[in-house]
Amino acid sequence: MIKEAMIGDYDIISKIATDDDKKTLLEDDAKNIKEALTDYSKVIFIDYENEIPVAFARCSLREEDVKPTGYVEQITIKRNYQNKGLAKRLLNKCEIWAKDRGCQKLTANCNIDDQHAIEMYNHSGFSETDKIAYFSKELNL
């Protein structure tokens, strides 16, 4: 069962994101989750299996060519629940959410080496539009 997360669901989402390892979220991840729980142009859906929260998807609206576009920010699934179709169910929920907000397109991205995510998006009807490499260089002060 998939439910839209509310502000009080932060701890549930945090446990899914850290896979219950008692780790804490990175500061940016915690900020993004809190923002999605309080911003009307963003949403988090939590997927429950037998009343246990096991996965979530974080989506947002973006302006692209003056039209709103749905954007899948993140999909996280606990290790023991992966490869069971949860990502596809969450993507479908994100698609419905985006359509309800007037979006004609749903977009996403993933790491260029994440073959599992690439296959999941391809099997869910997405088309690859671009490949990007990011670069970083440490600056000596």
N, C-alpha and C positions, 0 to 999 in steps of 0.2 A: 504494500500500500504506500502510495506517495502522498506526502502532505507538504503544504507550503509552510516554511519555517516562520516562526514568530520571534520577536526579540528575546524571549525567554529560552529559546532553543540554542543559544550560543554554546553552552557546555556540551550538548549533544553533538553539535557539528564539530566542535573542537576534538571530541573523543574519536569521531570518525576520521578526522584529518590526521590525527596522531596514531591511529589504529590502536587505541587504548594502551599505548606503551608508556603512559604517564609522562610523556614528553610534553613540553609546552610548545605552542605554535610560535613560529617566527613572528616578529613584530608586524611585518607587512601582511602576512597571512591573517593574523588576528584583526588587523585594521580593515582589510578587505571584507572579511566576514561580517564584522560589526556594521560596516557601511552598507552592505547588502541587506542587512536586517532592518535598516532604518531609512533607506532611500527608496522612494516609490518607483524609481526607474530600474530597480534591481530586485532580484528575487533569489531565494535559495529553496530548493525542494529537497526534502529528506525522504529516502526510501527505507521502509521498514519491512523486515522479514520476521513473521511471527512476533510482532510488536517490538522487535529489536532494531534500533537504527543502525543501518549497515552501509549507507551510501548517501551522497548528496551531490547536487548540481547547483552551481552558482551562475546566474545569467544576468545580463543587463541589456539596456537599450542604448544604441548609439545612433547618431545622426550620420547618414551616408547619402550623399547626393540629395539632401533635403528631406529624405524619407527615413523614418526610423528603421533600424535594422537590429534584429535580435543577435546577441553575441553570447556564446557559451564561454564563460570565463574559466570554469573549472568543473571537473567531474572527479570525485574521489570515492573509491570503493574499498572497504576493508578487504585485506588479503584473502581471508577465507570465503569471501562472497564474490570474488572476481570470476569472470568467464561464465556468468549465469544469466546474461541478458539484462542486467540492471542498468548498464550505461545506456543501452538502447531505450529502455523504458524512461529513463530520466531525460534523454534527448527528446523523446516524444512529448514529454510534459513541457519542456522548454519551448518546443515548437508551438504548442497550443498557446502557451503564455504569450509568445511573441506575436502570433496571429491575432490574439485578442487585443493587442495593443497597436494594431494596424501595420505590423511589419510584413513585408513581402519577401524577406530574406532572413535566414538564420546563418550566422557565420561562427567559425571556431578556428583555433589554431593549436598546434602541438609542437613538441620538439621534433626536429627533422629526423632524429634517430629513434623516435618512439613508434616502432612498427605496429605495436598493438593498437595504439590510438589511431594511427593512420588507417589501419584496416577497419577499425570500428566506425570511423567517420565515413569511409568509402562504402561500407555495407549499410550505412544509415542514410544513403542518398546524397551525401555531400560530394562536391567536386573539388579537387585540389586546384587552387588558383595561383599559387606562388610558392617558391621556396626561398627562405631567408636564413642567413647566417648572421649571428650577432658576434661582435668582437669586443674585447676588453684589453686594456693595457694598464698596468700599475704605473703610477707616476712617482718618481723619486722626488721627495721634497727636500 
